[in-house]
Amino acid sequence: MSRLSWANRMAALASLGDEKRLQLFELVAASPGAVGRDDVAGATGIPRSTVSFHLDRLVQDGLLAVEFHKPPGKSGPGSGRPAKMYRPVAGEIGASVPDRNYDLAGELMASAIERSTTEGEPVAEALPAESFRKGRSQAEAAKTLEDFLVQAGYRPEPDGDGGFLLPNCPFHRLSNKHPGVVCTMNGAFLRGAATRFDASADRVAPADQPGHCCARIMPPAGAVQTRGREPGGQGG
């Protein structure tokens, strides 16, 4: 499953704040296969109409998915309509304020170590290469670069010149302790995403604005700028 947006993760966690909904989600999540409303109602003693309402709400909040299956042992004409079945779509859901994505950082670093181990490439080269690849891959699902930045948790803000400031760093705690490694990784990740929408990765530039990401997004090539660029800082 692709990573839920911050807003969707918050909605999912809020949804599980309902005691009955949490009970139903845990029952479906623990089942070896998709289950129907009648099965859930029978197992919990909750009225079928109530079960149906809460299960559909869990689908709406991105925690469950729906499948349709014929009743077991029945097929062909007269066997009845396919039954609506539910299955979990997410193993773990977490949210933080502001949005952080340490799972992504761990995945990038693990991929770089694996690449270094199997191919003999130095980790210092493998990490930006894997980060660039992942950024490009993740951006495939976005309609625009700004859309990607929102989904990735950077909270982009237009800078007035056609570019974006990035008020949030998804790797904040790591970047404070290991700025050289994390900012290089982050810059490569953003450059990979930028090439999905622009042939050049030059739109990603260093930034040293306090409380912001170590990178910013510059205007597209040829865009008219109304003010000068801010001084660049260390990092990617």
N, C-alpha and C positions, 0 to 999 in steps of 0.2 A: 504494500500500500504506500502511496506517495505521502509525504509529510503533510499533515493538515496545517492550514494557516493558523496563525496565532489566535485570530478571532474564533475560528472553528474549534480549536482545542479548548479555548475558554468556555465556549458554548457546550462542548461535550462534557467537560468536567462539571459544569453547572447542571447539566441534565442528570448526571449521576448523583447529584445532591438529593434527589427525590428517593426516599427509602424503597418504595415499591419498584421504581425504575431500576435502581441498582440491583435489587434482588433478581429481577427478570434478566438483566444484562449478564449477571454472574451465572445464572442458570444456562443461558444460551452459550456463553463463552466456554463453559465447562462441558458442553455436549460434544460428542465426537463428530457429529454432522449437523446439518441444518435441521431445525425443529419448527413445528407448526404451532399455531395459537392454541389449539385444543390440547396438545401435549404440555405446553407451558401452563395453561390454566389448570390441567389435572394435577400437575406436579406441585403447584403452589397453592391451590385452593382459591385463587383469585378469579373473579368472574371473567368470562371470555371477553366481554366488551371492554372491560378495564385493561385486560392483557393486550388486546388489540391496539388500544389507544397508546399505551406506553411503548409497545414494540415499534409502532410506526413513528413515534417521537424519537426513539433511539436510531431509527433509520434516517430520519430527517437531520439528526445531529451528527451523522457520520460514524456512529458506533456499530451499527448493524447493516447488513445488506439483505436484499430479498431475492429468493429463488422460487421457482414454481415447479412442483413435482406432482405427478399422478400418485394417488394413494398406493401403497405397497401392494403388489399382487394384482393390480387392476390396470388394464390397458385396452386400447381400441374403443370403438363406439359404445356409448352407454356406461363408460367407466367413471364418468363424472369429470368435473373441471379440475385442472391442476390445483393443488393446494398451495397456499402462500406459506413459504418457509423462511426462517430467519437464521442467519449465521453472523458471527463477529467479523469485522473487517480490520480491526486494530488490536494489536497485542498490548501495546503500552501507549498511554497518552499522558503527557506532562505539559505544563505551561509555567512560564515565569514572566515576571513583569520587571523591566522590559523584556522583550523576547530574546532568548538565548538559544544557541544550537550547538551544544557541546557534543552531541551525537555525531553531527556532521564533521566536526573537527577530529574526533576519534576515528571516523571512517577514512578521512583523508590521510591521516597519519599512518593508520594501519595499512592502507593501500600502498603508501610510499615505502613503508618498511618491507612489505611483501615484494614489491617491485625491485627494491634494492637487493633483497636476499636472493631472489630467483635470477635476476639479470646482472647483478654485480654493479648496478648503477649507484653512485653515491646518494645517500638519502637527501642531501642538500639539493640535488638535481631532481630526484624522483618526486619530492613533495610538491614543488611548483608544477611539475608536469602533470601529476595526478589531480591536483587542484584545478588546473586549467581544464582538463578533460571533464571533471565533474561539473564545473561551472557551466561549460558548454552544454553538457547533457541535461542538467536541470533546467536550463533556460529554454529548452525545446518546448516545454509545456506552457510557457508564458507568451502572451500576445505582444508585449512590449518590454523594453529594458526596465522601465519603471515598474511594470507589473511584476517582473522577476524580483526586483529589489524589495518590493512590498512583501511578496511571498517568502523571501529569504530572511525577513526580519530586520532590514536595514533602516526602515522608516524614512524613505527618501523625501527630501524637501527641495523643491525647485530653487535654484540659486539666482534666478532672474536673468541668466544668460543662456539658458537652454540646457544647463547641466543640473546636477543634483548634489546637495550635501547629504551626508549619511549620519544622522544623529545617533543611531544605535549601532553598536558592534555586537553581532551574534556570538562572538568569541571573547567577550569583554574580560572575564576573569583570567583566561589563559593569556590574553594579549598583555595584561598588566605584568604578568610574571615572566613571559617569554616573548617580548615584542618582536625581536628579530625573526624568530621562526614563524610566529602566528601572523604577523603582518605580511610576510612574504607569501605564506599560504593564502591569506585572504586576498591579497592583490592578484595572485594568479587565478583564484576562483572567480573573481569579478571580471578579469580580463577574458577568461574563457566564456563567461556569460555575455560579455559585450560583443564578442565576435559572432554571436548568434544573430545579432541585429545590425551589426556594422562590420565591414570587412577588416577594419582596424581595431586593435585593442588599445589604441592610444587614448581612448576616452577615460581610462582609469588612471588617475594621478595620485601621488601622495598628498596627504593633508595632515595638518598639525593643529586643527581646531580643538580646543579642550572639550572633553565630554563627547566627542564624535568618533566615528570610525577613522582608522588611519588612512583611508582612501576617500576620494570623491570622484564623481562622474563629471567629466568635462563636456562641453557642448559638442554636438556632431561637427565633423570637419566642414568648414565653410560657413558655419553659423556666425551671425553677427554678435559680438560680445559688447555689452554696454559698460563693463567695468573690468578691471584687471584681475588676474588670478591671484589667489592667496598664496603665500609662500608654501612650498612643499615641505613635508616633514619626512621623517624616517618611516619606512614600512612600505607595504604594497597597496 
